């Protein structure tokens, strides 16, 4: 794995990000010897992404239940 200098990374950031996506990670080394790793973070699903459940009722029945629950008489 090639280690890029800070200057190389700064000049070629877009291609470094593409390489990190392809190869898993890219390393960047500063003049003082510090090495940083850029890695693609996997996408996480939203907690709101859930599979639907077939309740065997129609949309109209659901609307009717909601209307009934909102009645105040």
CHARMM-style PDB file with segment names, atoms N, HN, CA, C and O in Angstrom:
ATOM      1  N   UNK     1       0.845  -1.172   0.000  1.00  0.00      PROA
ATOM      2  CA  UNK     1       0.000   0.000   0.000  1.00  0.00      PROA
ATOM      3  C   UNK     1       0.891   1.236   0.000  1.00  0.00      PROA
ATOM      4  O   UNK     1       1.797   1.368   0.824  1.00  0.00      PROA
ATOM      5  N   UNK     2       0.623   2.119  -0.920  1.00  0.00      PROA
ATOM      6  HN  UNK     2      -0.112   2.011  -1.589  1.00  0.00      PROA
ATOM      7  CA  UNK     2       1.387   3.362  -1.015  1.00  0.00      PROA
ATOM      8  C   UNK     2       0.966   4.307   0.098  1.00  0.00      PROA
ATOM      9  O   UNK     2      -0.218   4.423   0.415  1.00  0.00      PROA
ATOM     10  N   UNK     3       1.940   4.977   0.685  1.00  0.00      PROA
ATOM     11  HN  UNK     3       2.902   4.883   0.428  1.00  0.00      PROA
ATOM     12  CA  UNK     3       1.679   6.006   1.685  1.00  0.00      PROA
ATOM     13  C   UNK     3       1.940   7.343   1.015  1.00  0.00      PROA
ATOM     14  O   UNK     3       3.028   7.589   0.495  1.00  0.00      PROA
ATOM     15  N   UNK     4       0.936   8.201   1.031  1.00  0.00      PROA
ATOM     16  HN  UNK     4       0.052   8.001   1.453  1.00  0.00      PROA
ATOM     17  CA  UNK     4       1.031   9.499   0.374  1.00  0.00      PROA
ATOM     18  C   UNK     4       1.537  10.548   1.344  1.00  0.00      PROA
ATOM     19  O   UNK     4       1.291  10.476   2.548  1.00  0.00      PROA
ATOM     20  N   UNK     5       2.253  11.531   0.798  1.00  0.00      PROA
ATOM     21  HN  UNK     5       2.453  11.589  -0.180  1.00  0.00      PROA
ATOM     22  CA  UNK     5       2.637  12.669   1.624  1.00  0.00      PROA
ATOM     23  C   UNK     5       1.421  13.576   1.774  1.00  0.00      PROA
ATOM     24  O   UNK     5       0.450  13.467   1.026  1.00  0.00      PROA
ATOM     25  N   UNK     6       1.495  14.466   2.749  1.00  0.00      PROA
ATOM     26  HN  UNK     6       2.284  14.554   3.357  1.00  0.00      PROA
ATOM     27  CA  UNK     6       0.405  15.403   2.991  1.00  0.00      PROA
ATOM     28  C   UNK     6       0.149  16.238   1.734  1.00  0.00      PROA
ATOM     29  O   UNK     6      -1.002  16.461   1.360  1.00  0.00      PROA
ATOM     30  N   UNK     7       1.208  16.694   1.090  1.00  0.00      PROA
ATOM     31  HN  UNK     7       2.143  16.513   1.394  1.00  0.00      PROA
ATOM     32  CA  UNK     7       1.069  17.526  -0.109  1.00  0.00      PROA
ATOM     33  C   UNK     7       0.411  16.755  -1.238  1.00  0.00      PROA
ATOM     34  O   UNK     7      -0.460  17.285  -1.927  1.00  0.00      PROA
ATOM     35  N   UNK     8       0.820  15.500  -1.437  1.00  0.00      PROA
ATOM     36  HN  UNK     8       1.528  15.069  -0.877  1.00  0.00      PROA
ATOM     37  CA  UNK     8       0.200  14.663  -2.476  1.00  0.00      PROA
ATOM     38  C   UNK     8      -1.288  14.461  -2.177  1.00  0.00      PROA
ATOM     39  O   UNK     8      -2.129  14.545  -3.072  1.00  0.00      PROA
ATOM     40  N   UNK     9      -1.591  14.199  -0.930  1.00  0.00      PROA
ATOM     41  HN  UNK     9      -0.907  14.131  -0.203  1.00  0.00      PROA
ATOM     42  CA  UNK     9      -2.983  13.961  -0.542  1.00  0.00      PROA
ATOM     43  C   UNK     9      -3.828  15.206  -0.771  1.00  0.00      PROA
ATOM     44  O   UNK     9      -4.945  15.122  -1.283  1.00  0.00      PROA
ATOM     45  N   UNK    10      -3.292  16.358  -0.390  1.00  0.00      PROA
ATOM     46  HN  UNK    10      -2.385  16.426   0.025  1.00  0.00      PROA
ATOM     47  CA  UNK    10      -4.029  17.612  -0.548  1.00  0.00      PROA
ATOM     48  C   UNK    10      -4.295  17.908  -2.031  1.00  0.00      PROA
ATOM     49  O   UNK    10      -5.375  18.381  -2.384  1.00  0.00      PROA
ATOM     50  N   UNK    11      -3.331  17.635  -2.882  1.00  0.00      PROA
ATOM     51  HN  UNK    11      -2.453  17.250  -2.596  1.00  0.00      PROA
ATOM     52  CA  UNK    11      -3.470  17.922  -4.311  1.00  0.00      PROA
ATOM     53  C   UNK    11      -4.364  16.919  -5.027  1.00  0.00      PROA
ATOM     54  O   UNK    11      -4.928  17.234  -6.075  1.00  0.00      PROA
ATOM     55  N   UNK    12      -4.501  15.716  -4.479  1.00  0.00      PROA
ATOM     56  HN  UNK    12      -4.043  15.460  -3.628  1.00  0.00      PROA
ATOM     57  CA  UNK    12      -5.241  14.647  -5.150  1.00  0.00      PROA
ATOM     58  C   UNK    12      -6.319  14.047  -4.267  1.00  0.00      PROA
ATOM     59  O   UNK    12      -6.540  12.836  -4.301  1.00  0.00      PROA
ATOM     60  N   UNK    13      -6.987  14.863  -3.487  1.00  0.00      PROA
ATOM     61  HN  UNK    13      -6.808  15.847  -3.459  1.00  0.00      PROA
ATOM     62  CA  UNK    13      -7.932  14.359  -2.503  1.00  0.00      PROA
ATOM     63  C   UNK    13      -9.039  13.512  -3.125  1.00  0.00      PROA
ATOM     64  O   UNK    13      -9.352  12.439  -2.609  1.00  0.00      PROA
ATOM     65  N   UNK    14      -9.633  13.970  -4.212  1.00  0.00      PROA
ATOM     66  HN  UNK    14      -9.379  14.842  -4.631  1.00  0.00      PROA
ATOM     67  CA  UNK    14     -10.737  13.225  -4.834  1.00  0.00      PROA
ATOM     68  C   UNK    14     -10.292  11.821  -5.245  1.00  0.00      PROA
ATOM     69  O   UNK    14     -11.005  10.847  -5.007  1.00  0.00      PROA
ATOM     70  N   UNK    15      -9.114  11.720  -5.861  1.00  0.00      PROA
ATOM     71  HN  UNK    15      -8.534  12.511  -6.055  1.00  0.00      PROA
ATOM     72  CA  UNK    15      -8.654  10.395  -6.295  1.00  0.00      PROA
ATOM     73  C   UNK    15      -8.261   9.523  -5.091  1.00  0.00      PROA
ATOM     74  O   UNK    15      -8.407   8.301  -5.144  1.00  0.00      PROA
ATOM     75  N   UNK    16      -7.765  10.139  -4.010  1.00  0.00      PROA
ATOM     76  HN  UNK    16      -7.647  11.131  -3.968  1.00  0.00      PROA
ATOM     77  CA  UNK    16      -7.457   9.377  -2.804  1.00  0.00      PROA
ATOM     78  C   UNK    16      -8.716   8.806  -2.180  1.00  0.00      PROA
ATOM     79  O   UNK    16      -8.716   7.671  -1.703  1.00  0.00      PROA
ATOM     80  N   UNK    17      -9.797   9.589  -2.179  1.00  0.00      PROA
ATOM     81  HN  UNK    17      -9.797  10.511  -2.566  1.00  0.00      PROA
ATOM     82  CA  UNK    17     -11.060   9.096  -1.638  1.00  0.00      PROA
ATOM     83  C   UNK    17     -11.595   7.947  -2.482  1.00  0.00      PROA
ATOM     84  O   UNK    17     -12.127   6.974  -1.947  1.00  0.00      PROA
ATOM     85  N   UNK    18     -11.455   8.058  -3.801  1.00  0.00      PROA
ATOM     86  HN  UNK    18     -11.022   8.849  -4.236  1.00  0.00      PROA
ATOM     87  CA  UNK    18     -11.871   6.962  -4.691  1.00  0.00      PROA
ATOM     88  C   UNK    18     -11.042   5.710  -4.407  1.00  0.00      PROA
ATOM     89  O   UNK    18     -11.576   4.601  -4.370  1.00  0.00      PROA
ATOM     90  N   UNK    19      -9.752   5.891  -4.211  1.00  0.00      PROA
ATOM     91  HN  UNK    19      -9.319   6.791  -4.242  1.00  0.00      PROA
ATOM     92  CA  UNK    19      -8.879   4.756  -3.926  1.00  0.00      PROA
ATOM     93  C   UNK    19      -9.242   4.115  -2.593  1.00  0.00      PROA
ATOM     94  O   UNK    19      -9.241   2.890  -2.474  1.00  0.00      PROA
ATOM     95  N   UNK    20      -9.549   4.926  -1.599  1.00  0.00      PROA
ATOM     96  HN  UNK    20      -9.549   5.921  -1.696  1.00  0.00      PROA
ATOM     97  CA  UNK    20      -9.952   4.382  -0.293  1.00  0.00      PROA
ATOM     98  C   UNK    20     -11.226   3.566  -0.429  1.00  0.00      PROA
ATOM     99  O   UNK    20     -11.374   2.533   0.224  1.00  0.00      PROA
ATOM    100  N   UNK    21     -12.151   4.021  -1.275  1.00  0.00      PROA
ATOM    101  HN  UNK    21     -12.031   4.860  -1.805  1.00  0.00      PROA
ATOM    102  CA  UNK    21     -13.393   3.275  -1.497  1.00  0.00      PROA
ATOM    103  C   UNK    21     -13.106   1.936  -2.177  1.00  0.00      PROA
ATOM    104  O   UNK    21     -13.736   0.929  -1.855  1.00  0.00      PROA
ATOM    105  N   UNK    22     -12.165   1.921  -3.109  1.00  0.00      PROA
ATOM    106  HN  UNK    22     -11.653   2.739  -3.371  1.00  0.00      PROA
ATOM    107  CA  UNK    22     -11.826   0.698  -3.842  1.00  0.00      PROA
ATOM    108  C   UNK    22     -11.014  -0.281  -2.998  1.00  0.00      PROA
ATOM    109  O   UNK    22     -11.305  -1.476  -2.964  1.00  0.00      PROA
ATOM    110  N   UNK    23      -9.991   0.241  -2.318  1.00  0.00      PROA
ATOM    111  HN  UNK    23      -9.754   1.212  -2.347  1.00  0.00      PROA
ATOM    112  CA  UNK    23      -9.006  -0.624  -1.666  1.00  0.00      PROA
ATOM    113  C   UNK    23      -9.201  -0.775  -0.158  1.00  0.00      PROA
ATOM    114  O   UNK    23      -8.528  -1.586   0.478  1.00  0.00      PROA
ATOM    115  N   UNK    24     -10.107  -0.006   0.407  1.00  0.00      PROA
ATOM    116  HN  UNK    24     -10.654   0.654  -0.109  1.00  0.00      PROA
ATOM    117  CA  UNK    24     -10.361  -0.136   1.835  1.00  0.00      PROA
ATOM    118  C   UNK    24      -9.812   1.002   2.670  1.00  0.00      PROA
ATOM    119  O   UNK    24     -10.465   1.455   3.610  1.00  0.00      PROA
ATOM    120  N   UNK    25      -8.611   1.472   2.335  1.00  0.00      PROA
ATOM    121  HN  UNK    25      -8.080   1.104   1.571  1.00  0.00      PROA
ATOM    122  CA  UNK    25      -8.037   2.590   3.084  1.00  0.00      PROA
ATOM    123  C   UNK    25      -6.873   3.200   2.325  1.00  0.00      PROA
ATOM    124  O   UNK    25      -6.321   2.595   1.406  1.00  0.00      PROA
ATOM    125  N   UNK    26      -6.509   4.417   2.730  1.00  0.00      PROA
ATOM    126  HN  UNK    26      -6.958   4.909   3.477  1.00  0.00      PROA
ATOM    127  CA  UNK    26      -5.362   5.139   2.177  1.00  0.00      PROA
ATOM    128  C   UNK    26      -4.619   5.744   3.363  1.00  0.00      PROA
ATOM    129  O   UNK    26      -5.237   6.217   4.316  1.00  0.00      PROA
ATOM    130  N   UNK    27      -3.296   5.727   3.300  1.00  0.00      PROA
ATOM    131  HN  UNK    27      -2.793   5.343   2.525  1.00  0.00      PROA
ATOM    132  CA  UNK    27      -2.487   6.291   4.389  1.00  0.00      PROA
ATOM    133  C   UNK    27      -1.808   7.572   3.929  1.00  0.00      PROA
ATOM    134  O   UNK    27      -1.326   7.671   2.801  1.00  0.00      PROA
ATOM    135  N   UNK    28      -1.782   8.547   4.828  1.00  0.00      PROA
ATOM    136  HN  UNK    28      -2.174   8.466   5.745  1.00  0.00      PROA
ATOM    137  CA  UNK    28      -1.154   9.835   4.551  1.00  0.00      PROA
ATOM    138  C   UNK    28      -0.148  10.108   5.668  1.00  0.00      PROA
ATOM    139  O   UNK    28      -0.473  10.000   6.851  1.00  0.00      PROA
ATOM    140  N   UNK    29       1.088  10.466   5.275  1.00  0.00      PROA
ATOM    141  HN  UNK    29       1.352  10.554   4.315  1.00  0.00      PROA
ATOM    142  CA  UNK    29       2.155  10.691   6.252  1.00  0.00      PROA
ATOM    143  C   UNK    29       2.576  12.157   6.224  1.00  0.00      PROA
ATOM    144  O   UNK    29       2.839  12.728   5.166  1.00  0.00      PROA
ATOM    145  N   UNK    30       2.632  12.753   7.420  1.00  0.00      PROA
ATOM    146  HN  UNK    30       2.418  12.290   8.280  1.00  0.00      PROA
ATOM    147  CA  UNK    30       3.093  14.132   7.545  1.00  0.00      PROA
ATOM    148  C   UNK    30       4.619  14.166   7.679  1.00  0.00      PROA
ATOM    149  O   UNK    30       5.263  13.142   7.910  1.00  0.00      PROA
ATOM    150  N   UNK    31       5.167  15.351   7.529  1.00  0.00      PROA
ATOM    151  HN  UNK    31       4.644  16.182   7.341  1.00  0.00      PROA
ATOM    152  CA  UNK    31       6.623  15.510   7.656  1.00  0.00      PROA
ATOM    153  C   UNK    31       7.125  15.093   9.035  1.00  0.00      PROA
ATOM    154  O   UNK    31       8.244  14.597   9.171  1.00  0.00      PROA
ATOM    155  N   UNK    32       6.290  15.296  10.060  1.00  0.00      PROA
ATOM    156  HN  UNK    32       5.382  15.699   9.949  1.00  0.00      PROA
ATOM    157  CA  UNK    32       6.719  14.966  11.426  1.00  0.00      PROA
ATOM    158  C   UNK    32       6.598  13.471  11.733  1.00  0.00      PROA
ATOM    159  O   UNK    32       6.886  13.044  12.851  1.00  0.00      PROA
ATOM    160  N   UNK    33       6.169  12.668  10.742  1.00  0.00      PROA
ATOM    161  HN  UNK    33       5.934  13.014   9.833  1.00  0.00      PROA
ATOM    162  CA  UNK    33       6.104  11.222  10.902  1.00  0.00      PROA
ATOM    163  C   UNK    33       4.727  10.681  11.264  1.00  0.00      PROA
ATOM    164  O   UNK    33       4.518   9.468  11.234  1.00  0.00      PROA
ATOM    165  N   UNK    34       3.789  11.552  11.604  1.00  0.00      PROA
ATOM    166  HN  UNK    34       3.958  12.537  11.629  1.00  0.00      PROA
ATOM    167  CA  UNK    34       2.437  11.087  11.918  1.00  0.00      PROA
ATOM    168  C   UNK    34       1.804  10.488  10.667  1.00  0.00      PROA
ATOM    169  O   UNK    34       1.919  11.035   9.570  1.00  0.00      PROA
ATOM    170  N   UNK    35       1.133   9.348  10.855  1.00  0.00      PROA
ATOM    171  HN  UNK    35       1.039   8.903  11.745  1.00  0.00      PROA
ATOM    172  CA  UNK    35       0.462   8.677   9.741  1.00  0.00      PROA
ATOM    173  C   UNK    35      -1.033   8.629  10.036  1.00  0.00      PROA
ATOM    174  O   UNK    35      -1.450   8.248  11.130  1.00  0.00      PROA
ATOM    175  N   UNK    36      -1.824   9.017   9.053  1.00  0.00      PROA
ATOM    176  HN  UNK    36      -1.485   9.327   8.165  1.00  0.00      PROA
ATOM    177  CA  UNK    36      -3.278   9.014   9.176  1.00  0.00      PROA
ATOM    178  C   UNK    36      -3.853   8.030   8.171  1.00  0.00      PROA
ATOM    179  O   UNK    36      -3.301   7.840   7.087  1.00  0.00      PROA
ATOM    180  N   UNK    37      -4.954   7.415   8.534  1.00  0.00      PROA
ATOM    181  HN  UNK    37      -5.402   7.570   9.415  1.00  0.00      PROA
ATOM    182  CA  UNK    37      -5.629   6.462   7.660  1.00  0.00      PROA
ATOM    183  C   UNK    37      -6.984   7.037   7.278  1.00  0.00      PROA
ATOM    184  O   UNK    37      -7.763   7.449   8.137  1.00  0.00      PROA
ATOM    185  N   UNK    38      -7.256   7.058   5.975  1.00  0.00      PROA
ATOM    186  HN  UNK    38      -6.624   6.722   5.277  1.00  0.00      PROA
ATOM    187  CA  UNK    38      -8.583   7.455   5.485  1.00  0.00      PROA
ATOM    188  C   UNK    38      -9.265   6.186   5.021  1.00  0.00      PROA
ATOM    189  O   UNK    38      -8.740   5.446   4.189  1.00  0.00      PROA
ATOM    190  N   UNK    39     -10.452   5.943   5.577  1.00  0.00      PROA
ATOM    191  HN  UNK    39     -10.878   6.543   6.253  1.00  0.00      PROA
ATOM    192  CA  UNK    39     -11.176   4.710   5.286  1.00  0.00      PROA
ATOM    193  C   UNK    39     -12.635   5.058   5.006  1.00  0.00      PROA
ATOM    194  O   UNK    39     -13.198   5.950   5.641  1.00  0.00      PROA
ATOM    195  N   UNK    40     -13.234   4.365   4.072  1.00  0.00      PROA
ATOM    196  HN  UNK    40     -12.777   3.641   3.556  1.00  0.00      PROA
ATOM    197  CA  UNK    40     -14.646   4.558   3.773  1.00  0.00      PROA
ATOM    198  C   UNK    40     -15.475   4.019   4.924  1.00  0.00      PROA
ATOM    199  O   UNK    40     -15.307   2.871   5.333  1.00  0.00      PROA
ATOM    200  N   UNK    41     -16.363   4.842   5.442  1.00  0.00      PROA
ATOM    201  HN  UNK    41     -16.500   5.775   5.109  1.00  0.00      PROA
ATOM    202  CA  UNK    41     -17.252   4.383   6.513  1.00  0.00      PROA
ATOM    203  C   UNK    41     -18.466   3.741   5.874  1.00  0.00      PROA
ATOM    204  O   UNK    41     -19.108   4.354   5.022  1.00  0.00      PROA
ATOM    205  N   UNK    42     -18.796   2.513   6.267  1.00  0.00      PROA
ATOM    206  HN  UNK    42     -18.273   2.014   6.959  1.00  0.00      PROA
ATOM    207  CA  UNK    42     -19.942   1.844   5.661  1.00  0.00      PROA
ATOM    208  C   UNK    42     -21.236   2.599   5.934  1.00  0.00      PROA
ATOM    209  O   UNK    42     -21.416   3.199   6.994  1.00  0.00      PROA
ATOM    210  N   UNK    43     -22.120   2.554   4.962  1.00  0.00      PROA
ATOM    211  HN  UNK    43     -21.974   2.066   4.102  1.00  0.00      PROA
ATOM    212  CA  UNK    43     -23.415   3.190   5.135  1.00  0.00      PROA
ATOM    213  C   UNK    43     -24.197   2.448   6.207  1.00  0.00      PROA
ATOM    214  O   UNK    43     -24.171   1.219   6.283  1.00  0.00      PROA
ATOM    215  N   UNK    44     -24.875   3.203   7.014  1.00  0.00      PROA
ATOM    216  HN  UNK    44     -24.896   4.200   6.952  1.00  0.00      PROA
ATOM    217  CA  UNK    44     -25.727   2.585   8.015  1.00  0.00      PROA
ATOM    218  C   UNK    44     -27.173   2.824   7.631  1.00  0.00      PROA
ATOM    219  O   UNK    44     -27.526   3.860   7.067  1.00  0.00      PROA
ATOM    220  N   UNK    45     -27.987   1.858   7.944  1.00  0.00      PROA
ATOM    221  HN  UNK    45     -27.700   1.016   8.401  1.00  0.00      PROA
ATOM    222  CA  UNK    45     -29.405   1.999   7.643  1.00  0.00      PROA
ATOM    223  C   UNK    45     -30.058   2.889   8.680  1.00  0.00      PROA
ATOM    224  O   UNK    45     -29.644   2.941   9.839  1.00  0.00      PROA
ATOM    225  N   UNK    46     -31.063   3.571   8.246  1.00  0.00      PROA
ATOM    226  HN  UNK    46     -31.399   3.529   7.305  1.00  0.00      PROA
ATOM    227  CA  UNK    46     -31.847   4.376   9.168  1.00  0.00      PROA
ATOM    228  C   UNK    46     -32.635   3.452  10.087  1.00  0.00      PROA
ATOM    229  O   UNK    46     -33.123   2.413   9.641  1.00  0.00      PROA
ATOM    230  N   UNK    47     -32.766   3.806  11.352  1.00  0.00      PROA
ATOM    231  HN  UNK    47     -32.369   4.649  11.714  1.00  0.00      PROA
ATOM    232  CA  UNK    47     -33.580   2.975  12.243  1.00  0.00      PROA
ATOM    233  C   UNK    47     -35.051   2.981  11.827  1.00  0.00      PROA
ATOM    234  O   UNK    47     -35.840   2.164  12.302  1.00  0.00      PROA
ATOM    235  N   UNK    48     -35.409   3.896  10.945  1.00  0.00      PROA
ATOM    236  HN  UNK    48     -34.768   4.559  10.559  1.00  0.00      PROA
ATOM    237  CA  UNK    48     -36.790   3.958  10.473  1.00  0.00      PROA
ATOM    238  C   UNK    48     -37.038   3.045   9.274  1.00  0.00      PROA
ATOM    239  O   UNK    48     -38.180   2.876   8.845  1.00  0.00      PROA
ATOM    240  N   UNK    49     -35.965   2.454   8.731  1.00  0.00      PROA
ATOM    241  HN  UNK    49     -35.038   2.591   9.080  1.00  0.00      PROA
ATOM    242  CA  UNK    49     -36.119   1.528   7.610  1.00  0.00      PROA
ATOM    243  C   UNK    49     -36.483   0.149   8.159  1.00  0.00      PROA
ATOM    244  O   UNK    49     -35.613  -0.627   8.555  1.00  0.00      PROA
ATOM    245  N   UNK    50     -37.760  -0.134   8.175  1.00  0.00      PROA
ATOM    246  HN  UNK    50     -38.467   0.497   7.853  1.00  0.00      PROA
ATOM    247  CA  UNK    50     -38.233  -1.427   8.661  1.00  0.00      PROA
ATOM    248  C   UNK    50     -39.113  -2.065   7.596  1.00  0.00      PROA
ATOM    249  O   UNK    50     -39.754  -1.375   6.804  1.00  0.00      PROA
ATOM    250  N   UNK    51     -39.132  -3.366   7.592  1.00  0.00      PROA
ATOM    251  HN  UNK    51     -38.611  -3.926   8.235  1.00  0.00      PROA
ATOM    252  CA  UNK    51     -39.978  -4.069   6.640  1.00  0.00      PROA
ATOM    253  C   UNK    51     -41.440  -3.877   7.006  1.00  0.00      PROA
ATOM    254  O   UNK    51     -41.801  -3.814   8.181  1.00  0.00      PROA
ATOM    255  N   UNK    52     -42.267  -3.785   5.987  1.00  0.00      PROA
ATOM    256  HN  UNK    52     -41.974  -3.837   5.033  1.00  0.00      PROA
ATOM    257  CA  UNK    52     -43.695  -3.671   6.222  1.00  0.00      PROA
ATOM    258  C   UNK    52     -44.294  -4.998   6.664  1.00  0.00      PROA
ATOM    259  O   UNK    52     -43.718  -6.064   6.446  1.00  0.00      PROA
ATOM    260  N   UNK    53     -45.448  -4.910   7.283  1.00  0.00      PROA
ATOM    261  HN  UNK    53     -45.916  -4.045   7.460  1.00  0.00      PROA
ATOM    262  CA  UNK    53     -46.146  -6.104   7.761  1.00  0.00      PROA
ATOM    263  C   UNK    53     -47.510  -6.145   7.084  1.00  0.00      PROA
ATOM    264  O   UNK    53     -48.235  -5.151   7.084  1.00  0.00      PROA
ATOM    265  N   UNK    54     -47.855  -7.274   6.515  1.00  0.00      PROA
ATOM    266  HN  UNK    54     -47.266  -8.082   6.515  1.00  0.00      PROA
ATOM    267  CA  UNK    54     -49.166  -7.423   5.888  1.00  0.00      PROA
ATOM    268  C   UNK    54     -50.181  -7.777   6.967  1.00  0.00      PROA
ATOM    269  O   UNK    54     -50.203  -8.893   7.487  1.00  0.00      PROA
ATOM    270  N   UNK    55     -51.018  -6.797   7.286  1.00  0.00      PROA
ATOM    271  HN  UNK    55     -51.001  -5.891   6.863  1.00  0.00      PROA
ATOM    272  CA  UNK    55     -52.028  -7.009   8.322  1.00  0.00      PROA
ATOM    273  C   UNK    55     -53.341  -7.530   7.756  1.00  0.00      PROA
ATOM    274  O   UNK    55     -54.261  -7.869   8.500  1.00  0.00      PROA
ATOM    275  N   UNK    56     -53.414  -7.590   6.453  1.00  0.00      PROA
ATOM    276  HN  UNK    56     -52.666  -7.315   5.849  1.00  0.00      PROA
ATOM    277  CA  UNK    56     -54.631  -8.092   5.829  1.00  0.00      PROA
ATOM    278  C   UNK    56     -55.799  -7.111   5.903  1.00  0.00      PROA
ATOM    279  O   UNK    56     -56.959  -7.518   5.851  1.00  0.00      PROA
ATOM    280  N   UNK    57     -55.488  -5.811   6.026  1.00  0.00      PROA
ATOM    281  HN  UNK    57     -54.545  -5.481   6.068  1.00  0.00      PROA
ATOM    282  CA  UNK    57     -56.552  -4.810   6.020  1.00  0.00      PROA
ATOM    283  C   UNK    57     -56.268  -3.792   4.924  1.00  0.00      PROA
ATOM    284  O   UNK    57     -55.130  -3.647   4.478  1.00  0.00      PROA
ATOM    285  N   UNK    58     -57.284  -3.105   4.506  1.00  0.00      PROA
ATOM    286  HN  UNK    58     -58.209  -3.223   4.868  1.00  0.00      PROA
ATOM    287  CA  UNK    58     -57.144  -2.156   3.407  1.00  0.00      PROA
ATOM    288  C   UNK    58     -56.736  -0.783   3.943  1.00  0.00      PROA
ATOM    289  O   UNK    58     -56.817  -0.506   5.140  1.00  0.00      PROA
ATOM    290  N   UNK    59     -56.299   0.055   3.022  1.00  0.00      PROA
ATOM    291  HN  UNK    59     -56.233  -0.170   2.050  1.00  0.00      PROA
ATOM    292  CA  UNK    59     -55.958   1.430   3.371  1.00  0.00      PROA
ATOM    293  C   UNK    59     -57.178   2.145   3.938  1.00  0.00      PROA
ATOM    294  O   UNK    59     -57.071   2.893   4.910  1.00  0.00      PROA
ATOM    295  N   UNK    60     -58.326   1.914   3.335  1.00  0.00      PROA
ATOM    296  HN  UNK    60     -58.414   1.307   2.546  1.00  0.00      PROA
ATOM    297  CA  UNK    60     -59.547   2.570   3.809  1.00  0.00      PROA
ATOM    298  C   UNK    60     -59.885   2.155   5.244  1.00  0.00      PROA
ATOM    299  O   UNK    60     -60.348   2.973   6.039  1.00  0.00      PROA
ATOM    300  N   UNK    61     -59.652   0.887   5.567  1.00  0.00      PROA
ATOM    301  HN  UNK    61     -59.276   0.223   4.922  1.00  0.00      PROA
ATOM    302  CA  UNK    61     -59.900   0.437   6.939  1.00  0.00      PROA
ATOM    303  C   UNK    61     -58.964   1.145   7.929  1.00  0.00      PROA
ATOM    304  O   UNK    61     -59.376   1.497   9.034  1.00  0.00      PROA
ATOM    305  N   UNK    62     -57.740   1.346   7.535  1.00  0.00      PROA
ATOM    306  HN  UNK    62     -57.406   1.061   6.637  1.00  0.00      PROA
ATOM    307  CA  UNK    62     -56.790   2.060   8.391  1.00  0.00      PROA
ATOM    308  C   UNK    62     -57.252   3.498   8.605  1.00  0.00      PROA
ATOM    309  O   UNK    62     -57.244   3.998   9.730  1.00  0.00      PROA
ATOM    310  N   UNK    63     -57.655   4.158   7.519  1.00  0.00      PROA
ATOM    311  HN  UNK    63     -57.662   3.751   6.605  1.00  0.00      PROA
ATOM    312  CA  UNK    63     -58.152   5.539   7.615  1.00  0.00      PROA
ATOM    313  C   UNK    63     -59.374   5.591   8.525  1.00  0.00      PROA
ATOM    314  O   UNK    63     -59.505   6.508   9.336  1.00  0.00      PROA
ATOM    315  N   UNK    64     -60.264   4.619   8.395  1.00  0.00      PROA
ATOM    316  HN  UNK    64     -60.158   3.874   7.736  1.00  0.00      PROA
ATOM    317  CA  UNK    64     -61.462   4.573   9.247  1.00  0.00      PROA
ATOM    318  C   UNK    64     -61.084   4.423  10.726  1.00  0.00      PROA
ATOM    319  O   UNK    64     -61.687   5.072  11.582  1.00  0.00      PROA
ATOM    320  N   UNK    65     -60.093   3.574  11.037  1.00  0.00      PROA
ATOM    321  HN  UNK    65     -59.603   3.048  10.341  1.00  0.00      PROA
ATOM    322  CA  UNK    65     -59.634   3.400  12.416  1.00  0.00      PROA
ATOM    323  C   UNK    65     -59.085   4.717  12.974  1.00  0.00      PROA
ATOM    324  O   UNK    65     -59.353   5.084  14.117  1.00  0.00      PROA
ATOM    325  N   UNK    66     -58.321   5.407  12.150  1.00  0.00      PROA
ATOM    326  HN  UNK    66     -58.102   5.109  11.221  1.00  0.00      PROA
ATOM    327  CA  UNK    66     -57.753   6.689  12.583  1.00  0.00      PROA
ATOM    328  C   UNK    66     -58.850   7.712  12.852  1.00  0.00      PROA
ATOM    329  O   UNK    66     -58.852   8.394  13.877  1.00  0.00      PROA
ATOM    330  N   UNK    67     -59.789   7.802  11.900  1.00  0.00      PROA
ATOM    331  HN  UNK    67     -59.788   7.248  11.067  1.00  0.00      PROA
ATOM    332  CA  UNK    67     -60.922   8.726  12.087  1.00  0.00      PROA
ATOM    333  C   UNK    67     -61.684   8.408  13.358  1.00  0.00      PROA
ATOM    334  O   UNK    67     -62.056   9.314  14.104  1.00  0.00      PROA
ATOM    335  N   UNK    68     -61.918   7.141  13.609  1.00  0.00      PROA
ATOM    336  HN  UNK    68     -61.616   6.405  13.003  1.00  0.00      PROA
ATOM    337  CA  UNK    68     -62.661   6.721  14.806  1.00  0.00      PROA
ATOM    338  C   UNK    68     -61.905   7.117  16.078  1.00  0.00      PROA
ATOM    339  O   UNK    68     -62.515   7.541  17.060  1.00  0.00      PROA
ATOM    340  N   UNK    69     -60.603   6.980  16.058  1.00  0.00      PROA
ATOM    341  HN  UNK    69     -60.107   6.635  15.261  1.00  0.00      PROA
ATOM    342  CA  UNK    69     -59.796   7.330  17.212  1.00  0.00      PROA
ATOM    343  C   UNK    69     -59.758   8.825  17.469  1.00  0.00      PROA
ATOM    344  O   UNK    69     -59.534   9.251  18.603  1.00  0.00      PROA
ATOM    345  N   UNK    70     -59.974   9.635  16.429  1.00  0.00      PROA
ATOM    346  HN  UNK    70     -60.155   9.289  15.509  1.00  0.00      PROA
ATOM    347  CA  UNK    70     -59.928  11.099  16.579  1.00  0.00      PROA
ATOM    348  C   UNK    70     -61.267  11.695  17.015  1.00  0.00      PROA
ATOM    349  O   UNK    70     -61.323  12.857  17.418  1.00  0.00      PROA
ATOM    350  N   UNK    71     -62.317  10.928  16.940  1.00  0.00      PROA
ATOM    351  HN  UNK    71     -62.271   9.985  16.613  1.00  0.00      PROA
ATOM    352  CA  UNK    71     -63.646  11.435  17.314  1.00  0.00      PROA
ATOM    353  C   UNK    71     -63.687  11.754  18.793  1.00  0.00      PROA
ATOM    354  O   UNK    71     -63.150  11.010  19.614  1.00  0.00      PROA
ATOM    355  N   UNK    72     -64.323  12.857  19.126  1.00  0.00      PROA
ATOM    356  HN  UNK    72     -64.759  13.461  18.459  1.00  0.00      PROA
ATOM    357  CA  UNK    72     -64.403  13.269  20.544  1.00  0.00      PROA
ATOM    358  C   UNK    72     -65.840  13.223  21.076  1.00  0.00      PROA
ATOM    359  O   UNK    72     -66.096  13.662  22.197  1.00  0.00      PROA
ATOM    360  N   UNK    73     -66.792  12.688  20.270  1.00  0.00      PROA
ATOM    361  HN  UNK    73     -66.584  12.331  19.359  1.00  0.00      PROA
ATOM    362  CA  UNK    73     -68.188  12.669  20.712  1.00  0.00      PROA
ATOM    363  C   UNK    73     -68.478  11.563  21.642  1.00  0.00      PROA
ATOM    364  OT1 UNK    73     -69.613  11.421  22.098  1.00  0.00      PROA
TER     365      UNK     73
END
